[in-house]
Amino acid sequence: MTASFEIKSAHLPVMTLLAKTADLQQVAVELLKRYGPASDNAEFFEHDAVVIDSSKTKTAVVAKDLSDLMQALLTCRLKPVAFRGSLIGDASAALALGLVMAPLELVRNQTSAAEAKKAPPVQVEVIREVVRDVVREVVREVPAPAVPTLIIDKPIRSGQKVYARGADLVLLAMVNQGGEVVADGNIHVYAPLRGKAMAGASGNASARIFSICLEPELISIAGVYRTSENPLAPEIQGKAAQVRLSDDGQEKLLFEALTS
């Protein structure tokens, strides 16, 4: 045993670049056009870790194309750390590029919000009872433990990041441009939301984002995101609204005004 260090498992929030084509050269070109140094979003990312995911293309990609895409990501201030999908040369090719092979994502729970309300998750415990010398097992439902909540009452400034691991996040002050708030559960912002907000970071597709003034740079739920490059509707922009995923299996972000 050594006293100078310990090695422990860690769970870190990372972004995913989901390739819709096996032609990673095309992905690299479009990425640079949108987020490269000559684009309007040149400083959008802040050297965030990213997983390159081509698993949905069902076609093996070429290591040379993957290398070029990695260079494009670095140019866009993103740090590629892992690859998910099929690669010619398999894991050895990814390792040679400095990437680890990421496992496939777990299938997300597609239960709708309405169904979730009707059937909240419960824990089950089995208790052995003795009645007149006869042993029988009784199954009892135990209410699921309450989801913890992280409350922040100070503004999130540019460059600051807050992550509510395994919890909901409640913010009582503004999230400024350049600030980032992340939660495995829901995000509630009782002030203007002008930075990045990512709810359901661990894959919870039923998570939601609420704000009394929705003006985000980036909004994301369970990895499905939208940037300020696509303006919000006038009845949503700068207004009280919520964001959730559609429950039709299409994984589309829905923006809904909150009215009294």
Solvent accessible surface area in square Angstrom, and as a share of the most:
residue,aa,sasa,rsa
1,M,245,1.09
2,T,65,0.38
3,A,116,0.90
4,S,97,0.63
5,F,118,0.49
6,E,131,0.59
7,I,155,0.79
8,K,155,0.66
9,S,105,0.68
10,A,76,0.59
11,H,136,0.61
12,L,133,0.66
13,P,65,0.41
14,V,69,0.40
15,M,41,0.18
16,T,56,0.32
17,L,34,0.17
18,L,83,0.41
19,A,2,0.01
20,K,186,0.79
21,T,44,0.26
22,A,27,0.21
23,D,66,0.34
24,L,0,0.00
25,Q,72,0.32
26,Q,86,0.38
27,V,20,0.11
28,A,8,0.06
29,V,99,0.57
30,E,95,0.43
31,L,15,0.07
32,L,69,0.34
33,K,169,0.72
34,R,120,0.44
35,Y,12,0.05
36,G,1,0.01
37,P,97,0.61
38,A,110,0.85
39,S,23,0.15
40,D,153,0.79
41,N,33,0.17
42,A,28,0.22
43,E,136,0.61
44,F,24,0.10
45,F,13,0.05
46,E,58,0.26
47,H,128,0.57
48,D,15,0.08
49,A,33,0.26
50,V,3,0.01
51,V,11,0.06
52,I,0,0.00
53,D,4,0.02
54,S,1,0.01
55,S,31,0.20
56,K,141,0.60
57,T,25,0.15
58,K,187,0.79
59,T,73,0.42
60,A,40,0.31
61,V,1,0.01
62,V,71,0.41
63,A,33,0.25
64,K,127,0.54
65,D,26,0.14
66,L,0,0.00
67,S,38,0.25
68,D,42,0.22
69,L,0,0.00
70,M,25,0.11
71,Q,111,0.49
72,A,4,0.03
73,L,0,0.00
74,L,81,0.40
75,T,55,0.32
76,C,1,0.01
77,R,71,0.26
78,L,9,0.04
79,K,108,0.46
80,P,6,0.04
81,V,54,0.31
82,A,6,0.05
83,F,0,0.00
84,R,24,0.09
85,G,23,0.22
86,S,60,0.39
87,L,11,0.06
88,I,105,0.53
89,G,46,0.44
90,D,94,0.49
91,A,37,0.29
92,S,78,0.50
93,A,17,0.13
94,A,0,0.00
95,L,111,0.55
96,A,89,0.69
97,L,52,0.26
98,G,62,0.59
99,L,1,0.00
100,V,86,0.49
101,M,64,0.29
102,A,19,0.15
103,P,108,0.68
104,L,129,0.64
105,E,103,0.46
106,L,166,0.83
107,V,145,0.83
108,R,51,0.19
109,N,108,0.56
110,Q,89,0.40
111,T,58,0.34
112,S,15,0.10
113,A,30,0.23
114,A,59,0.46
115,E,95,0.43
116,A,39,0.30
117,K,165,0.70
118,K,167,0.71
119,A,76,0.59
120,P,81,0.51
121,P,106,0.67
122,V,69,0.39
123,Q,97,0.43
124,V,89,0.51
125,E,77,0.35
126,V,86,0.49
127,I,53,0.27
128,R,165,0.60
129,E,43,0.19
130,V,104,0.60
131,V,67,0.39
132,R,223,0.81
133,D,136,0.70
134,V,96,0.55
135,V,86,0.50
136,R,132,0.48
137,E,98,0.44
138,V,38,0.22
139,V,98,0.56
140,R,115,0.42
141,E,127,0.57
142,V,50,0.29
143,P,109,0.69
144,A,40,0.31
145,P,97,0.61
146,A,96,0.75
147,V,92,0.53
148,P,82,0.52
149,T,71,0.41
150,L,66,0.33
151,I,107,0.54
152,I,38,0.19
153,D,98,0.51
154,K,143,0.61
155,P,70,0.44
156,I,6,0.03
157,R,150,0.55
158,S,79,0.51
159,G,48,0.46
160,Q,64,0.28
161,K,108,0.46
162,V,25,0.14
163,Y,61,0.23
164,A,2,0.01
165,R,128,0.47
166,G,44,0.43
167,A,8,0.06
168,D,23,0.12
169,L,0,0.00
170,V,25,0.14
171,L,1,0.00
172,L,92,0.46
173,A,17,0.13
174,M,56,0.25
175,V,0,0.00
176,N,46,0.23
177,Q,122,0.54
178,G,15,0.15
179,G,0,0.00
180,E,17,0.08
181,V,0,0.00
182,V,5,0.03
183,A,0,0.00
184,D,18,0.09
185,G,8,0.08
186,N,43,0.22
187,I,0,0.00
188,H,45,0.20
189,V,2,0.01
190,Y,118,0.45
191,A,10,0.08
192,P,30,0.19
193,L,0,0.00
194,R,84,0.31
195,G,0,0.00
196,K,13,0.06
197,A,0,0.00
198,M,30,0.14
199,A,1,0.00
200,G,0,0.00
201,A,44,0.34
202,S,87,0.56
203,G,26,0.25
204,N,61,0.31
205,A,17,0.13
206,S,60,0.38
207,A,1,0.01
208,R,51,0.18
209,I,0,0.00
210,F,51,0.21
211,S,3,0.02
212,I,94,0.48
213,C,24,0.14
214,L,1,0.00
215,E,50,0.22
216,P,14,0.09
217,E,36,0.16
218,L,2,0.01
219,I,2,0.01
220,S,7,0.05
221,I,0,0.00
222,A,3,0.03
223,G,55,0.53
224,V,32,0.18
225,Y,104,0.39
226,R,74,0.27
227,T,12,0.07
228,S,66,0.42
229,E,76,0.34
230,N,79,0.41
231,P,108,0.68
232,L,24,0.12
233,A,43,0.33
234,P,113,0.71
235,E,106,0.48
236,I,8,0.04
237,Q,80,0.36
238,G,25,0.24
239,K,103,0.44
240,A,33,0.26
241,A,0,0.00
242,Q,21,0.10
243,V,0,0.00
244,R,50,0.18
245,L,14,0.07
246,S,15,0.10
247,D,82,0.43
248,D,91,0.47
249,G,42,0.40
250,Q,114,0.51
251,E,61,0.27
252,K,121,0.51
253,L,27,0.13
254,L,59,0.29
255,F,38,0.16
256,E,53,0.24
257,A,49,0.38
258,L,77,0.39
259,T,125,0.73
260,S,163,1.05
